Structures are given as C-alpha cells and as structure tokens.
Amino acid sequence: MKKFLFGKRMWLMLLATLLVFGGLFGMQWYGQQMMNRAMDNMPQQVVTITAAAAERVQWQPTVDAVGTLAPIDGAQLALEVPGIIARVNFDNGATVAAGDAILELSAAPDRAELAVLEAAQALAASELERAESLLRERNISESELDRRASELDQARARVTAQKARIEQKTLRAPFAGRLGIRRFNVGAYVLAGDPIVELQALDRLYLNFTLPDSYTPRLEPGMALQAQAQAMGPETFRGRLNAIAPAVDPDTRNIALQAIVDNPDELLRPGMFARVSLALGEPRGQIVVPATAISYRPYGNSVYVLAEQDDATTVRQRFVELGPTRGDMIAVASGLKAGEIVATSGLLKLDGGVPVQVDNTSPPASSLQPQPENR
C-alpha cells in the first residue's frame, strides 16, 4: 500500500512539473512569433546617405616612385692657397652670378711683388726697343737683340704668374646660384681647401629614383614626369627623364633613373624627398567613384547602386573589380557603368532593398590630389 501511494505521488509531481515548463516554453514561443510578425510588418527605416555618379575620365597610366633631389651645379667653395681673410663680398643666402668675387685674402706682399715685376717688364721692353734701334744702325748683333727679346718675354711671364697668384687669393663663383652660410669671418686664417661657403644652382635640379627592372623596356629619355615634395604641399613640378642606368642593380633588381625637374621659383632644395609620377603609354578611359563608395569584404568588394522602386529610392549591392587609385578616387574595372549613382557614405547601415534618402550637403572628399590641412 505504501509503495502504491508513493508511486502515485511521484507521477502527480512529474505531471505538474511538465505542465509548468510546457506553459513557460509555450508562452516564450508565442511571444517570439508575435515579435517576428511585428518586425516583419514594421516599415523599414529610411537611411540618409551621400551619393555620387560614376564618371568616365581619361587617366594617364603612370608609375609612382620616391626619389631624392640633387643639384645639377652645386659645390663647397674653397680657396687654392692659405691666407688671412681681408674682405667678404656677400651676404648669407645671397644670389650671385658666375664670376662674382665672393671673398678675398690679404694680398699686400703679392701686389708689392707684382709692382717690382711690372717695373722689370717695363725696363726689358725699353731695352728691347733700344736694341732694335741699334740693330738698324748695325751697332749690335742679331743675337743680342734676340737675348733682349727673350728677357722681355721672361719678364712678362713672371708678371702673369704673379697676377695668377694674386687671383688665387680671390674666391669667385664658378656658376650662378644661391650661396649658403659662410664658415669664416674677416681676419680668420684659412688653409687651402677649407670649405668657405656652399653654392647651389636651384633653377633646375636632378631627381634620382629607381624602378623595378620590369619597366625597363618601356623607359626612354625625354619621358614626361611630375614631382611633388611633401614640404611644398600640393605644388607640382614638371620634369623629364634625363638618364637611364645601363645596368640593373643585382641586389634589388631595380634600375636607377635620373630626371631633370624645373624649379623656376627655387622652392625645391637639394636633399629633399619627392614623389615621382612617371607617365607610361597613352591615356585610358576609366570609370571612377569616390573611394568611400567601396564596401570592402573578404568575399569581394562591392558598391551600393541607387535604384527607384515603388516611388522610393533603394539600394542594390553590386560586386565590382577595382582598378588603380588616385587621391580620393578609385577606378572600377568592371561591374559599374558611367552615370550610375552609388552611395558614398553610411555603407555599414545599408543592405539590398534598404530605402535611402540622399543628402549631399557635406559629401566625402573626392580630390585626385588630397592634402592634409595645415595646423
């Protein structure tokens, strides 16, 4: 009897437990179904985006590199002889012409010696003139006249040599350019070869850079290029390829190139780094959009194309193949046509069929040569 009552009680408790949990699960299922039905019937929220039309443009195929600017004419000026500086004829940073006297050493003893030699030259000339007169009267031999002529030639040579020694004490600009900052002042003693000041010609500069050897068949002197130095901001400088190295570097498999860049305002300086854009081949038509229009995914890149549906503007996701990038713009090699409108912001909120409204009051940047704001 006890066993029977105990078994019946257990079955009743088990049944009650099943009813309670069944009710709970049933209520949860019903609530989930009602929530799904409400979500399905809820109207989709309109997403505000910016948009831009895909454009067909002509892009010149280019290859980019980084190079270093170097002077075509540039030197550390020095004197050939030692001495004490007597005069400085320039200001730091001044522009000079070829042949301008930049600095002079003290040359008083040399000039005194020159006066002695010039007097000896005048005496030798006078004696030669007298000997010529005596020869006409047959009072001296021709050998005596030749000796006097030789003495005059020697006197003239000594004067010329002395003038050259004096000229060595004057430092002159070997070419036109801009001077740097001098290292010595008046009264200082300098040795032969001591660097006095730097002189650079800045109207044109070399631009040295390298490219992979795969470009070698497409390179030839005279090809046009553009250069930009970061310090100069968006300023673009034009130049032409000047020289191509005859051999490829066996370590890097790069070929050395040299261009000449025009620098009429002397904004560029030797030693600066510059970005090089070398034109290769003929311009090509490209479909381009702002780079912000691209949705990058591991399974493929895509854009959201605007379409009209039931009197509303929606978007459709479309996979694309990308081409080269220039500034804020990117080329689309396939998957998009010129004139189609694509979303350029708010991509994370978009999906196929989502309604959108376009507000282009603050569109994303779309410059081919973007530059950061100066702070």
Secondary structure as GFF3:
##gff-version 3
##sequence-region A 1 375
A	DSSP	alpha_helix	2	41	.	.	.	ID=ss1
A	DSSP	beta_strand	47	49	.	.	.	ID=ss2
A	DSSP	beta_strand	51	53	.	.	.	ID=ss3
A	DSSP	beta_strand	55	59	.	.	.	ID=ss4
A	DSSP	beta_strand	62	71	.	.	.	ID=ss5
A	DSSP	beta_strand	74	78	.	.	.	ID=ss6
A	DSSP	beta_strand	83	88	.	.	.	ID=ss7
A	DSSP	beta_strand	95	96	.	.	.	ID=ss8
A	DSSP	beta_strand	101	105	.	.	.	ID=ss9
A	DSSP	alpha_helix	108	136	.	.	.	ID=ss10
A	DSSP	alpha_helix	142	167	.	.	.	ID=ss11
A	DSSP	beta_strand	170	172	.	.	.	ID=ss12
A	DSSP	beta_strand	177	179	.	.	.	ID=ss13
A	DSSP	beta_strand	189	190	.	.	.	ID=ss14
A	DSSP	beta_strand	195	200	.	.	.	ID=ss15
A	DSSP	beta_strand	204	212	.	.	.	ID=ss16
A	DSSP	three_ten_helix	213	218	.	.	.	ID=ss17
A	DSSP	beta_strand	224	228	.	.	.	ID=ss18
A	DSSP	three_ten_helix	230	232	.	.	.	ID=ss19
A	DSSP	beta_strand	237	248	.	.	.	ID=ss20
A	DSSP	beta_strand	254	262	.	.	.	ID=ss21
A	DSSP	beta_strand	273	279	.	.	.	ID=ss22
A	DSSP	beta_strand	284	290	.	.	.	ID=ss23
A	DSSP	three_ten_helix	291	293	.	.	.	ID=ss24
A	DSSP	beta_strand	302	309	.	.	.	ID=ss25
A	DSSP	beta_strand	312	319	.	.	.	ID=ss26
A	DSSP	beta_strand	321	326	.	.	.	ID=ss27
A	DSSP	beta_strand	329	334	.	.	.	ID=ss28
A	DSSP	beta_strand	341	343	.	.	.	ID=ss29
A	DSSP	three_ten_helix	347	349	.	.	.	ID=ss30
A	DSSP	beta_strand	356	358	.	.	.	ID=ss31
###
